[in-house]
Amino acid sequence: MPDLNMSFVNPRILDDVSFHPCVRLKRWENEKILSFIPPDGCFVLMSYHISAQNQVAIPVYVRAMINFKDGHGKVDITVGPKQTLGKTVDNVVVTVPMPKDVTGCSMTTSVGSYTFDPVSKQLRWDIGKIQPLKVPTMRGSCTLATGSEVKVAHPTIHVEFKIMQLAVSGLKVNRLDMFNENYKPFKGVKYITKAGNFQVRT
């Protein structure tokens, strides 16, 4: 059964770390080395936060103008890559919760497509992949129920995305050593960044 040791280039950035039960805690506490015998199948070895002293660069930007006046609303949203080190931002989805009085949305998108759910009042923009030379924009108008008036609306925009081969946390694997096996394994590291609860306030 393989016995593995994994070390990081910059373990000091880790905070609030939790481990799979297979990890030998003493080894981590004393040497900052993940020493473990992996269980069968796929598993989460470690979860962590980045310490407050290390700022994480958000890899995308969102510029939004949403306002309502005289029985209708205007929407203007732009999404683009930022500090991705040349990596492609993929699987991008922007969701805007609209006020309850909105009955419909008519949008024009430079990239991707949009849908509006009149029941949940969710305006969803499926962008997909962001091309470096074509910044996605969505512009249009919203209609309100007859007689209604939205005086103030500052919806919180939810953004989903994925970036392969990039770890925005800055954590980097230094080396992975394997013991108690005679064969020579193939060792590689794949980094991936996925948006969790990423919100933009308007």
C-alpha positions as CSV (number, residue, x, y, z in Angstrom):
1,M,0.0,0.0,0.0
2,P,1.5,3.4,-1.0
3,D,2.6,5.8,1.7
4,L,2.7,9.4,0.5
5,N,4.4,12.6,1.6
6,M,3.3,15.8,0.1
7,S,5.0,19.2,0.7
8,F,4.1,22.7,-0.4
9,V,6.1,25.7,-1.6
10,N,4.3,28.1,0.6
11,P,2.4,26.3,3.4
12,R,2.4,29.6,5.5
13,I,-0.6,30.9,3.6
14,L,-2.8,28.2,4.9
15,D,-5.3,28.9,7.7
16,D,-8.1,27.0,9.3
17,V,-7.0,23.7,7.8
18,S,-9.0,20.5,8.1
19,F,-7.7,17.0,7.0
20,H,-9.0,13.7,5.9
21,P,-8.6,11.1,8.8
22,C,-5.8,9.4,6.8
23,V,-3.5,12.4,7.4
24,R,-0.9,12.1,10.1
25,L,-1.5,15.3,12.1
26,K,1.8,15.3,14.1
27,R,3.9,15.3,10.9
28,W,1.9,18.3,9.6
29,E,2.2,20.2,12.9
30,N,6.0,19.6,13.2
31,E,7.1,19.7,9.5
32,K,4.2,21.0,7.4
33,I,4.3,17.8,5.4
34,L,1.2,15.9,4.5
35,S,2.0,12.3,5.3
36,F,-0.8,9.8,4.6
37,I,-1.9,6.4,3.2
38,P,-4.6,7.2,0.7
39,P,-7.9,5.3,1.0
40,D,-9.6,3.7,-1.9
41,G,-11.5,5.9,-4.4
42,C,-11.8,9.6,-4.7
43,F,-11.6,11.7,-1.5
44,V,-10.9,15.2,-0.2
45,L,-7.5,15.2,1.4
46,M,-7.5,18.8,2.8
47,S,-9.7,21.9,2.9
48,Y,-8.4,25.3,4.0
49,H,-8.8,29.1,4.0
50,I,-6.2,31.6,3.0
51,S,-4.8,33.6,5.9
52,A,-5.9,37.3,6.1
53,Q,-2.3,38.5,5.4
54,N,-2.4,37.0,1.9
55,Q,-4.8,38.7,-0.4
56,V,-6.4,36.6,-3.1
57,A,-6.8,38.2,-6.5
58,I,-10.3,37.8,-7.8
59,P,-9.9,36.4,-11.4
60,V,-12.9,38.0,-13.0
61,Y,-14.5,41.5,-12.8
62,V,-18.2,42.4,-13.1
63,R,-19.4,45.9,-14.0
64,A,-23.2,46.3,-13.6
65,M,-25.7,49.1,-13.9
66,I,-29.3,48.2,-13.0
67,N,-31.9,50.8,-12.5
68,F,-35.7,51.2,-12.6
69,K,-37.7,54.3,-13.6
70,D,-41.1,55.1,-15.0
71,G,-42.4,51.5,-15.1
72,H,-39.4,49.9,-16.7
73,G,-35.8,49.0,-15.9
74,K,-32.4,49.1,-17.7
75,V,-29.7,46.5,-17.4
76,D,-26.1,46.8,-18.5
77,I,-23.6,44.1,-17.3
78,T,-20.0,43.5,-18.5
79,V,-17.9,40.5,-17.4
80,G,-14.2,40.0,-18.1
81,P,-11.0,38.2,-17.0
82,K,-8.6,39.8,-14.5
83,Q,-5.3,38.4,-13.2
84,T,-5.8,34.9,-14.7
85,L,-2.1,34.6,-15.8
86,G,-3.3,33.9,-19.4
87,K,-5.7,31.0,-18.3
88,T,-9.1,30.8,-19.9
89,V,-12.2,31.5,-17.7
90,D,-14.8,28.9,-18.6
91,N,-18.3,27.8,-17.6
92,V,-19.3,31.4,-16.7
93,V,-22.9,31.9,-15.6
94,V,-24.2,35.2,-14.3
95,T,-27.5,35.2,-12.3
96,V,-29.4,38.4,-11.3
97,P,-32.4,38.2,-8.9
98,M,-34.9,40.7,-10.1
99,P,-37.5,42.6,-8.0
100,K,-40.8,40.8,-7.7
101,D,-42.6,43.4,-9.8
102,V,-40.5,42.5,-12.9
103,T,-42.6,40.6,-15.4
104,G,-40.2,40.2,-18.3
105,C,-36.7,41.0,-19.6
106,S,-35.5,41.7,-23.2
107,M,-31.7,41.5,-23.4
108,T,-29.0,41.6,-26.1
109,T,-25.8,39.6,-25.4
110,S,-22.5,39.9,-27.2
111,V,-21.6,36.4,-26.0
112,G,-23.8,33.5,-24.8
113,S,-27.5,33.5,-24.2
114,Y,-30.0,34.6,-21.5
115,T,-33.2,33.4,-19.9
116,F,-35.7,35.0,-17.5
117,D,-37.8,32.9,-15.2
118,P,-41.0,34.9,-14.5
119,V,-41.7,32.7,-11.4
120,S,-38.4,32.9,-9.6
121,K,-37.6,36.3,-11.1
122,Q,-34.1,35.1,-12.0
123,L,-32.3,36.6,-15.0
124,R,-29.7,34.0,-16.0
125,W,-26.9,34.7,-18.5
126,D,-25.0,31.7,-19.8
127,I,-21.7,33.0,-21.1
128,G,-19.6,29.8,-21.3
129,K,-16.0,30.6,-22.2
130,I,-14.6,34.2,-22.1
131,Q,-12.5,35.0,-25.1
132,P,-9.6,37.4,-24.3
133,L,-10.5,39.7,-27.3
134,K,-14.3,39.6,-26.9
135,V,-15.5,40.9,-23.5
136,P,-19.0,39.7,-22.8
137,T,-21.8,42.3,-22.4
138,M,-25.5,42.0,-21.7
139,R,-27.7,45.0,-22.2
140,G,-31.5,45.5,-22.3
141,S,-34.6,46.4,-20.5
142,C,-37.1,45.0,-18.1
143,T,-40.9,45.5,-17.9
144,L,-42.8,45.9,-14.6
145,A,-46.3,44.9,-13.7
146,T,-48.9,47.6,-14.5
147,G,-49.1,50.2,-11.8
148,S,-46.0,49.0,-9.9
149,E,-42.9,51.2,-9.3
150,V,-39.6,49.9,-8.1
151,K,-38.0,52.9,-6.3
152,V,-34.7,51.3,-5.3
153,A,-33.2,48.0,-6.5
154,H,-29.7,46.8,-5.8
155,P,-29.7,43.1,-6.6
156,T,-26.8,40.9,-5.6
157,I,-25.3,39.3,-8.7
158,H,-24.2,35.7,-8.5
159,V,-21.3,34.6,-10.7
160,E,-20.1,31.0,-11.5
161,F,-16.9,30.2,-13.3
162,K,-14.1,27.7,-13.7
163,I,-10.4,28.2,-14.5
164,M,-8.2,25.2,-15.3
165,Q,-4.5,25.1,-14.3
166,L,-4.8,28.1,-11.9
167,A,-5.0,28.2,-8.2
168,V,-6.0,31.7,-7.1
169,S,-5.1,30.8,-3.5
170,G,-1.4,30.8,-4.5
171,L,-0.9,27.4,-3.0
172,K,1.7,25.3,-4.9
173,V,2.7,21.7,-4.5
174,N,6.5,21.3,-4.0
175,R,6.8,17.6,-4.3
176,L,5.1,14.3,-3.8
177,D,7.1,11.3,-2.6
178,M,5.8,7.7,-2.5
179,F,7.1,4.8,-0.4
180,N,6.4,1.1,0.1
181,E,5.7,0.4,-3.6
182,N,8.1,-1.1,-6.2
183,Y,6.6,0.5,-9.3
184,K,7.4,4.0,-10.6
185,P,4.2,6.1,-10.5
186,F,3.2,8.9,-12.8
187,K,3.1,12.1,-10.7
188,G,1.4,15.3,-11.8
189,V,-0.5,18.2,-10.4
190,K,-3.7,19.7,-11.9
191,Y,-4.9,23.0,-10.5
192,I,-8.5,24.2,-10.9
193,T,-10.3,27.3,-9.6
194,K,-14.1,27.2,-9.2
195,A,-16.3,30.0,-7.9
196,G,-18.0,29.1,-4.7
197,N,-20.4,31.7,-3.4
198,F,-19.1,34.6,-5.5
199,Q,-21.4,37.6,-5.3
200,V,-21.2,41.1,-6.7
201,R,-23.2,43.8,-5.0
202,T,-24.7,46.5,-7.3
